[in-house]
């Protein structure tokens, strides 16, 4: 198993007896399956990244060709899946049947075998499944292959009899042996393969596995698979309740590459070496076999470096070499941390560095120096045995006192401590113990032992265990997921314990075992490098969280970008009820632009999405300090001026937090990872490589999770090491109850809840306290009648402000409801109050109203705190009393935002009190005395105007009465106006004693109705004046005829003659009374005069325009209709009058003649 698994220099190392058995079993299985052609199950080779899967497959490649003389082909599942996909797309279903998969692959291999039989190999290299093919021709590919070596132990090495060559290939393809297909990186593309295989109920690979066992003419199969997809392949194998284990074993054989522990190395490959030296190599190798071999060959033993200075040791070139292919940032040893250690300790370090085990030193000259580095070194007067002492107390504290109790609560029930956790503790601690299993477990000095124990031992132990399990176990399994999450929980509990100085309570047995060496009492002590220093200097092979943008460094891209001029997307992550916005560590000009975009986006929706959402939290997390960040913080979290913090900020609903301020697991790595992911998202959006941003309110938003989904797989990221790194840190962010984002969520929620508890009370107390006021709900809800919510809120406001209900107000409400019949105006909030409902709410439920009078006190601790709490949400004030109605009505038409805070405080019931208190606090921004004065002035003005208009109406009605010949019209109207004036007098009396806004709101609403009555009355006056004017006009028309007739009636003879002609005189208003008015009364329009118009009547407060117009027109029409009759009558009377005049003239003439005769 070589350091880098190069096919041309393949080696196998029997690191242990288990490794040797694995090799021999593989050799036997391949011989039986391919040479003897016995039915043999295909093999799944399972192992963690870097443990040697690919190298094992390379060994089998050589072993098949060179030893068994059988054709062997090597392909990644990615490449094979692409070939299968091309075939599947040609099928009607777009898939390949699982029963056809074996034959399809077999045909591919047969074609390759036929190609290898040709004499010309110049153009077939790209068609052959061989490892590490990079163009050229096959003969060129075969150059430089080395003989495979099998290193059985540190002393013995054997080699194959032949090297992989053309002759070996031609011999094998003519041998008739069964070909072998080796598939690598199965875990990376198995999910893609499943999409294009039609299972027909039999699984994707189950049919293929069965065919390989049953059909010896088919190829033989070995797949290399990481732990991440082992569970998925196991299901294909048949490991479920539907089949027996025997049937599953007949289908697929699983072989796992042994985990090379220190003890295995000590007993075999590194047998005879010093234990501390073996430990050092084990840690540097990251448990990888190839690295173990390389380090063994290069590094000197502690005895061999004896006499070298620390500088000579620490600058050895091997330490700077990358441990992974492709030059990833992780090197064998990270040496820069040693710069921070006092140089006077270097002589000790030069001995401890190559010997990870307890070493006894004379420390009298180093005591004062060592006490400053308690986190880096363990120090104890006596040694502690790992198996007998340390592991048992760890088990007592972490299992018996912690995990077991959680499991009794049905949590983490899948974890088996001695199977899933303790072995890794043993591996790690064995890596720092001596040949007897002893280590130095303690600290020099006895100051702050809680922090030293947690930082130097328990936290790095848990973090290393987490890393090992992540690397070497299948974390898709429930028990592994729970184990990883439990480890994160332990770290969180330790951090909590340190904050409260209670680590001794959490891990008492470990705490007691941890030796505290008092400086004056010791001259000699056992020293060794701590797990903390090991963890910092020997990074795990997960890869650096400082990712590149594909193959370019992010810093170089940003330095050349135009992002400071662009609309930068915002980096976002939503976790349950928490919205997180990230500010990466960007160059200043780009950072200014980013912050400007973020500020605009958050401020534009601040009220709606932050201030008014009591159930949602917001965190703006920045990754580096910067003055630009400070300016942004001021602009975002304060309004109007820097002395007014946003209410949401005061409550810690929104905060700006530096990521480092959270006590996160793997804090440095997580910081670098989020920073890299964020920048990749920004650059990718700018370059057009990523199309993930959603446009929200004209702002581009990208979820971190979406970025990771794209860059965490091919084709974006080619190297499996980098894919593994991205996935590892993704899990830290998202997976499990103790993931990074859940920790941030829980921390944020706790901060918010703590402020709520401080300002009001805790959740339990809130639920209990608020239930004491549940009688409000009963008062506001009647079994026989549904009160409208708006009026209910006004009434509730009155109950909160007034201990006793004013009798005058009750009377006024009664008059307004029963006599005035004031109807709520849905379109006008000021007139939208239902006075009948308010009266009933304030008077009907006597039992609960009495209870309210007895128990409610606005100045009590709970209500007072709640009142102050809701006051904190006031960002502005109400301009006038009219706005108060609109505000309160708005709170009742939809679920008001204050209810979300009610729920956040701890209750989903009985929200009447908090809403009423919020309404009261908002209305109290008005100047009460000024508003009372304004309403008084207003109602006085209305009263004076009503008195004036009432007088005018009475006068006008009398005039109409006269012109209608004494008939009463609209007679009730002045009486109703007098009733209104009575109500106005009562309203003034109430306002004279008013001390509450709710009283003012009720009276002002009634005043608004009075104002409407005034408007209606003024309109009514105009209307009756119009009618009177029209009557008067038509009477004038009639009077022109009547006046002529009356004049002729003044002539005695005419009158005598007319009396003979007309029994009834046609004088003295006869035409108006006997003609016009009688005609009018016979018309339907006359009914208008009989209508009981009422200023309080919603339907008849005045004359409708169409009726008024019809009346006016009817008067005109009546005159026009009667005009011919008037003219005929006038003509007749004129004729009679003329005759009378002629008669008089004749009589005068006769008289004159007689007088002449007498003379």
Secondary structure, 3 states (H helix, E strand, C coil): CCCCCCHHHCEEECCCHHHHHHHHHHHHHHHHHHHCCCCCCEEEEECCCCCCHHHHHHHHHHHHHHHCCCCEEEEEHHHHHHHHHHHHCCCCCCCEEHHHHHHHHHHHHHHHHHHHHCCCCCCCHHHCCCCCCCCCCHHHHHCCCCCCEEECCCCCEEECCCCCCHHHHHHHHCCCCCCEEEEECHHHHHHHHHHCEECCCCCCCHHHHHHHHHCCCCCEEEEEECHHHHHHHHHHHCCCCCCCHHHHHHHEEEEECCCCCHHHHHHCCCCCCCHHHHHHHHHHHCCCHHHHHHHHHHCCCHHHHCCCCHHHHHCCHHHHCECCCCCCCCECCCCHHHHHCCHHHHHHHHHHCCCCCCEEEECCCCHHHHHHHCCCEEEECCCEEHHHHHHHHHHHHHHHHHHHHHHHCCCCCCCCHHHHCHHHHHHHHHCCCCCCCEECCEEECCCCHHHHHHHHHHHHHHHHHHHHHHHHCCCCCHHHHHHHHHHHHHHHHHHHHHHCCCHHHHCHHHHHHCEEECHHHCCEEEEEECHHHHHHHCCCCCCCCCCCECCECHHHHHHCCCHHHCCCCEEEEEECCEEEEEECCCCHHHHHHHHHHHHHHHHHCHHHHHHCCCCCEEEEEECCCCHHHHHHHHHHHECCCCCCECHHHHCCCEEEEEHHHCCCCCHHHHHHHHHHHHHHHHHHHHHCCCCCCEEECCEEEEEHHHHHHHHCCCCCCCCHHHHHHHHHHHHHHHCCCCCHHHHHHHHHHHHHHHHHHHHCCCHHHHHHHHHCCCHHHHHHCCCCCCCCHHHHHHHHHHHHHCCCCCHHHHHHHHHHHHHCCCCCCCCCHHHCCCHHHHHHHHHCCHHHHHHHHHHCCCCCHHHHHHHHHHHCCCCCCCCCHHHHHHHHHHHHHCCCCHHHHHHHHCCCCCCHHHHHHHHHHHHCCCCHHHHHHHHHHHHHHHHHHHHHHHHHHHHHHHHHHHHCCCCCCCCCHHHHHHHHHHHHHHHHHHHHCCCCHHHHHHHHHHHHHHHHHHHHHHHHHHHHHHHHHHHHHHHHHHHHHHHHHHHHHCCHHHHHHHHHHCCCCCCCCHHHHHHHHHHHHCCHHHHHHHCCCCCCCCCCCCCCHHHHHHHHHHHHHHHHHHHHHHHHHHHHHHHHHHHHHHHHHHHHHHHHHHHHHHC
